[in-house]
Amino acid sequence: MSDVKPQGERLKESMEILGKLKVLGVKPNDPDYKQLSRHFSDWVKMGPTWQGTINFYSYNRKAKVVLPTKPGTIAKCDFLHFVFQDE
């Protein structure tokens, strides 16, 4: 058994999450969507674990993302409402 999540599983999970964001109304040409998509792309290709938050300012939301590499774990993206303070 491999110590790394298979690339096919990473791709499937990426497509599911990005698809759900589209259903929620996030446009694929949105810069924040593109940034998240790049993280997924890197994760699918090379498989590094990545965890972080991407601010979707135009939607008043934050995406808290976990992209694991351990087999048996799943990618997670919590798309949370958030009120950004003026800086």
Residue pairs with C-beta under 8 A, 6 or more apart in sequence:
1 71
2 71
3 70
3 71
4 47
4 69
4 70
4 71
5 47
5 68
5 69
5 70
5 71
5 73
6 71
7 44
7 45
7 47
10 43
10 44
10 47
10 67
10 75
11 44
13 74
13 75
14 40
14 41
14 43
14 44
14 75
17 40
17 75
17 77
18 33
18 36
18 37
18 40
20 77
21 33
21 36
21 63
21 77
21 79
22 28
24 79
25 59
26 32
26 33
26 56
26 59
27 33
28 34
28 37
30 56
30 58
32 54
32 55
32 56
32 57
32 58
32 59
32 63
33 56
35 54
36 54
36 63
36 65
36 77
39 50
39 52
39 54
39 65
39 67
40 67
42 48
42 50
43 50
43 67
43 75
47 69
48 69
49 67
49 68
49 69
49 70
50 65
50 66
50 67
51 65
51 66
51 67
52 64
52 65
53 62
53 63
53 64
53 65
54 62
54 63
54 65
55 62
55 82
55 84
56 62
56 63
56 79
57 84
60 81
60 82
60 83
60 84
61 79
61 80
61 81
61 82
62 79
62 80
62 82
63 77
63 78
63 79
63 80
64 76
64 77
64 78
64 80
65 75
65 76
65 77
65 78
66 75
66 76
66 77
67 75
68 74
68 75
